Amino acid sequence: MVLRPRLMSIVEDIMLGGTVGAVYDIGTDHAFLPIWLVTNGICERVAATDIKAGPLKKAMGNIAKHGVAGQIAVYEGDGFCAIPAMEAGSYVIISGVGGILLTEIINRGAEKAKIAGTIALQPMNNVPYLRQWLNENGYRVKYEKLAVEDRRIYNLLFCEYKGISESYTCADYLIGKRFANCSENVYRMYIEKITRRLKKEAEGLSKRMNMEK
């Protein structure tokens, strides 16, 4: 099984941390990441959750197919709320959903989110909003990564609850504050992507203002 670059970025962070306790993959979909972690001996205890019965059924089929049903617990439910009892210091993964939905998932499961060791987030959109929400709610972004996949750049944020807010500028929220293992070429592509989006938004605003005159 070969993982996509954005998921491999999460695997690299898990391996960088050394000894890992329990890992929870919230919104697991096909459970590819939990299966990879177990079959490659990275983690012994992994839990996969999903709010929808369909994806969870596929996940359970994949887990059985790879012979790791005894090492991956499967729960159906909403985010952190699906986890019966989460170990303090656990590694939590939430990937492939929008930035606003990510904040809602964390907020609804705040009691458990606050005791996690690391929460790895891979938002599909609204990344500046996510950064601001995390900071204002006491979650420190330890660092970010950029993953290139199918000619698209994905943001990955690795955070932990600290209960305090850092000093952020508008540029920090827009671009990000700390990046790890980011090549000059990928970072340039990332900045160009942001610039194109801002230019498009400015042009749209200009058109609306002209129509209102």
Secondary structure, DSSP 4 states (H G I P E B T S, - for coil): ----HHHHHHHHHHHHT-S---EEEET-TT-HHHHHHHHTTS-S-EEEEES-HHHHHHHHHHHHHTT-TTTEEEEESSGGGG-SSPPTT-EEEEEEE-HHHHHHHHHHTHHHHTT-SEEEEEESS-HHHHHHHHHHTTEEEEEEEEEEETTEEEEEEEEEE-SSPPP--HHHHHH-S-BSS--HHHHHHHHHHHHHHHHHHHHHHHHHHHHH-
